Amino acid sequence: MTETILKSSKRSGTLDLLRFIAVLYVYFAHYADSFNYIYQIVPANLKYNPVIKYGDTALLIFFSVSGYVVTMTSIKKDLRVFFITRLSRIYPLFWVSCIVAFLLPRLVSEHTYLSQSSFKTFLVNLTMMPSVFKYEMINPIYHTLLAELIFYAFIGLIIAFRLWNRILIIIAALLVYCLSYGLSLEKSVQVFIIPYVAGMLFYLIRIKYDKPWKLYTLLGITYICLLNIGRILAHDVDLFFDKPGLVNPWIMCVVITFIYFLFHLISINKLNIKSTVVTEVLGQIAYPFYLFHIYFFYVYWYFSDKIQPDLLLIGLLFLIMIVAWILHVTVEIPFSQLLAKGLTYLADILSKIKRHFLSSFKTLKKKALNRKQQTAYLAKSLEDYTILNVKPDRPEKWEDGMRTDGGKGSYEWWYFDTHLEDGSKVVIVFYTKAMTEVNKSLKAYATLNIDYADGTRFERYLPSEDFSASKEQCDVTIGKCYFKGDLKTYQIHLEDHDFSFDVEFSNEEESWRPETGHLNFGDKGFHLSWFVAVPKGRSTVSYRIPGKTVNVKGTCYHDHNWGNKSLHKLVNHWYWSRSEFGPYTIIMFHIIPAKAFGHNPINMVYVSKDGIKIADHAEYLKVYRSYPVIAETGNKPISNDVLFTYEEGDLKLDLHLSRTRDIMQTYLIYEKFKRELIKTATGFNGAYFRITGNSILQVYDKELVKERFENSNSIWELMYFGNPI
């Protein structure tokens, strides 16, 4: 779990540069302006005041970047992961900075420009919020960190109460509150709220969270508020230097407008500087630079009459950059990892304590309510949509991104199949782990199966420890293999030492999920989720395998599954079918839950005509199966004939699948010794069947067959986890 929490996402070169530019501005503001002005450390460098006096805008950059990045990295996270991630990153280096702020005035008696503080004050400062306890800050720059901590608490509340689907309403309320201050020049909380909110809105524009007019209306209001903040900052600088009119508020507003313009370019992907080693290092040293730059005033004073002022200012800048990099490598990285592990361990202990104290209460509650047998059902209430943060009939590309953390207690896979014009069929699946190893750590692999018209087969199993996946859209990498797309177009690449395989495919229909796509099993939070990203698409396949090079087109399908409980604990078996008949695309899913959930079938259906969905209401679907025969693999019962009938209003159709042979029969646990051991210990003996045969679709006009289609080469599957029923 800790490894997942600590794994860094892809860095933005643009945001890293903005961070460093902001911290650079803070450095010059302190060393060539504010502190230098008060203490006259190097008076010659006050000549930069006409430019540096606008340095307060650097804080607006800091807060806006934080609003953007924290929203980006938390919008799909749970509360535990969010707080462990954020706190483990900001506290270790901050504690080291507090130690330096406490010791430095005692070790160097003068020209540190820091006051000696009591040990109690030092301890309170370690919380990062001494002002809450009415203690002074031992380092004057810490006030911005308190603002950051409050922002984390705000995001934590959003996550805890699942309010991301109402975030625009919350932002609007915050803006109304800030507007209530009017044109007052008082430096109030709006100076902190508005830039954070602006950063959040810029990211929501980036992911097209809602209708543009809503987002840009709110963004326009934040811009107006920021212009007023420009007036406030200008007035604040005038008061600091006791020189009315020193800072031109119009210039301050121009600087803010420029910053706003840069962020807008980032949000619409017009400013996207590629991350390099240089930008990454500059971004990484920004936080340690900010925390520690103030401790070098003694050096600044000591060499003030020994080194030319400009050279001293620039030389000290590079010295602090080097120290910041050393602190990042030797302190920030290892101690952040250590704290993350400690917080994870503490969270686990607290969770166990909570479960321990609640278990008795839950047991009594269950008995008091005389609970009925748990059931399995497709989540489709308005509350379900709100909790899952999905929109009815509006699938979004993030839903095809990674939906789990890949750790223990989860599984996930991205499935693709295509029927090619040469008669072959291809199935590709990217797994975070084997579906039988849900309680194990991430162990990613990809599989490739090519079934040729002559009955021969080509297979590959491609495991790798090198795994990454985006939560914003489908972008999965396993070793040298990748699967990526945005619901409209996709690319898949597979390779090994003796073959390479490439697919490009495009969606011809709207992405779809049955209701929320979330099947709940009982009341313990167990679920199986299904998202059909590409109900029907066109594929172009190019591959090279030993003795064969192929370029061919075909039709295709892609879906995405994930869950948090071993499937054999939730599902007894299922039949799944995808078929194409003339203008029709038919997807049927017939699930029989495990015994613990009553074996009551859950049906899901998708029917489209000419690329337009015409039916997906499962309550109108009925499934009939012939008396089964027993398969050799696992002694599982298979129905040779399956009939799906759908009748809703004027629409009536039936799909008849007739099995002729099995393309694949395989156990879900491949190693025989391990399989027999698990079967003996738990009774699990799961098997998978990929079936081909004849399919007939009949569409009715009242009781008469209006259209009839037949396909002698259809494919469907039977996944059998449980004991025969």
Secondary structure, 3 states (H helix, E strand, C coil): CHHHHHCCCCCCHHHHHHHHHHHHHHHHHHHCCHHHHHHCCCHHHHHHHHHHCCCCHHHHHHHHHHHHHHHHHHCCCCHHHHHHHHHHHHHHHHHHHHHHHHHHHHHCCCCCCCCCCCHHHHHHHCCCCHHHHCCCCCCHHHHHHHHHHHHHHHHHHHHHCCCHHHHHHHHHHHHHHHHCCCCCCCCCCHHHHHHHHHHHHHHHHHCCCCCHHHHHHHHHHHHHHHHHHHHHHHHHHHHHHCCCCCCCHHHHHHHHHHHHHHHHHHHCCCCCCCCCHHHHHHHHHHHHHHHHHHHHHHHHHHCCCCCCHHHHHHHHHHHHHHHHHHHHHHHHHHHHHHHHHHHHHHHHHHHHHHHHHHHHHHHHHHHHHCCCCCCEEECCCHHHHHHHCCCCCCCCHHHHCCCCCCCCCCEEEEEEEEEECCCCEEEEEEECCCCCCCCCCCCCEEEEEEECCCCCEEEEEEECCCEEECCCCEEEEECCEEEEECCCEEEEEEEECCEEEEEEEEECCCCECCCCCEEEECCCCEEEEEEEEEEEEEEEEEEEECCEEEEEEEEEEEEEEEECCCHHHHEEEEEEEEEEECCEEEEEEEEEECHHHCCCCEEEEEEEECCEEEECCHHHEEEEECCCEECCCCCCEECCEEEEEEEECCEEEEEEEEEEEEEEEEECCCCHHHHHHHHHHHCCCCEEEEEEEEEEEEEEECCEEEEEEEEEEEEEEEEECCCCC
